[in-house]
Amino acid sequence: MIFVLFIFTMVSFKTNILPLFRPQDISCMKAQGVFLDNYSYMSSANHAEMVYQQLSSGNMPPDGPWPPSNVQLFNEWIEDGKQP
């Protein structure tokens, strides 16, 4: 008999998402009223979706788009329920 163990880890804001944003991204967006480093702000459905749309369209960050794997990770965080 063979047993297979699947370990499922949810995407976390603190561990997986926050490190994707550079200090200059956080500072630039904070000046525009977008608080990328604030879980309470980012976990709001409207805010998370707005940031995701900007990331997935390549409009954010302003100096070049994220790699597709980072955009997918952000989307997984939303789909997983925006875990802290």
C-alpha positions in Angstrom: 0.0 0.0 0.0 1.3 3.5 -0.9 0.3 6.6 1.0 0.7 10.0 -0.6 0.8 13.0 1.7 -0.2 16.4 0.2 0.8 19.4 2.2 -1.3 22.4 1.3 0.0 25.8 2.4 -2.1 28.9 2.0 -0.5 32.0 0.6 0.1 34.5 3.4 0.3 38.3 3.1 3.2 38.6 5.6 5.2 35.7 4.3 4.5 35.6 0.6 2.9 38.9 -0.6 4.5 41.7 1.4 8.1 40.7 0.4 7.1 41.1 -3.3 6.7 44.9 -2.8 10.0 46.8 -2.8 10.4 49.8 -0.4 10.1 52.2 -3.4 6.8 50.5 -4.5 5.4 51.0 -1.0 6.5 54.6 -0.8 5.3 55.5 -4.3 1.9 54.0 -3.8 1.5 55.3 -0.2 1.8 58.8 -1.7 -1.2 57.9 -3.9 -3.3 56.6 -0.9 -2.6 52.9 -1.6 -1.1 51.1 1.4 0.7 48.1 0.0 2.3 47.3 3.3 -0.9 47.4 5.4 -2.7 44.1 5.7 -6.0 45.7 6.8 -6.0 47.9 3.7 -4.8 45.2 1.3 -7.2 42.5 2.5 -10.2 44.7 1.5 -11.8 43.1 -1.6 -11.8 46.4 -3.5 -8.2 47.2 -2.7 -6.8 43.7 -3.4 -8.7 43.5 -6.7 -7.5 47.0 -7.8 -3.9 46.1 -7.0 -4.2 42.8 -8.8 -5.7 44.5 -11.9 -2.7 46.9 -12.0 -0.2 44.1 -11.5 -1.8 41.7 -14.1 -2.0 44.5 -16.7 1.7 45.4 -16.2 0.9 48.9 -15.1 2.4 48.3 -11.7 5.1 48.7 -10.6 5.8 51.7 -12.8 9.3 50.7 -13.7 8.3 47.3 -15.2 5.8 44.5 -14.7 6.2 41.7 -12.2 7.1 38.2 -13.4 4.0 36.2 -14.2 4.7 33.9 -11.2 4.5 36.8 -8.8 1.2 38.0 -10.3 -0.1 34.4 -10.0 1.0 34.3 -6.4 -0.9 37.5 -5.6 -4.0 36.1 -7.3 -3.7 32.9 -5.3 -3.5 35.0 -2.1 -6.9 36.6 -3.1 -8.4 33.2 -4.1 -7.2 31.7 -0.8 -9.1 34.3 1.2 -6.4 36.9 1.7 -4.7 35.2 4.7 -2.6 37.4 7.0 
